[in-house]
Amino acid sequence: MKNRYEALLVLNTQGKDDAVKDIVDRLESEFQKEGAQIEQVQKMDKRPFSYVAGELDSGFFVNFIFHADSQLITKLRSKFKLDREVYRQHYQRLSDKKAPPAKKRVAAEK
């Protein structure tokens, strides 16, 4: 059964600010190659970190919303851990999209 997930990736684009589109396209193809169905890709621009915990002081944030099997998350996590351009990664399961509930009509009293 495929679940809906969100992946927030922080990219190390130090010295490669003009190649961000190529990196995001490559990561999107990696998701699809592993069997994920991408619903949405949000490029959220380069942002400074609130505190510096490593060699970088800022990173390019990208948000992927996709459908995949639960086993795929561990596979993606280990694959992107080896990728030098992915600095941080966070995955979260989302609830399935549902239609908004219909508004109840109140009958007018006479």
Secondary structure, 3 states (H helix, E strand, C coil): CCEEEEEEEEECCCCCHHHHHHHHHHHHHHHHHCCCEEEEEEEEEEEECCCCCCCCCEEEEEEEEEEECHHHHHHHHHHHHCCCCEEEEEEEEECCCCCCCCCCCCCCCC
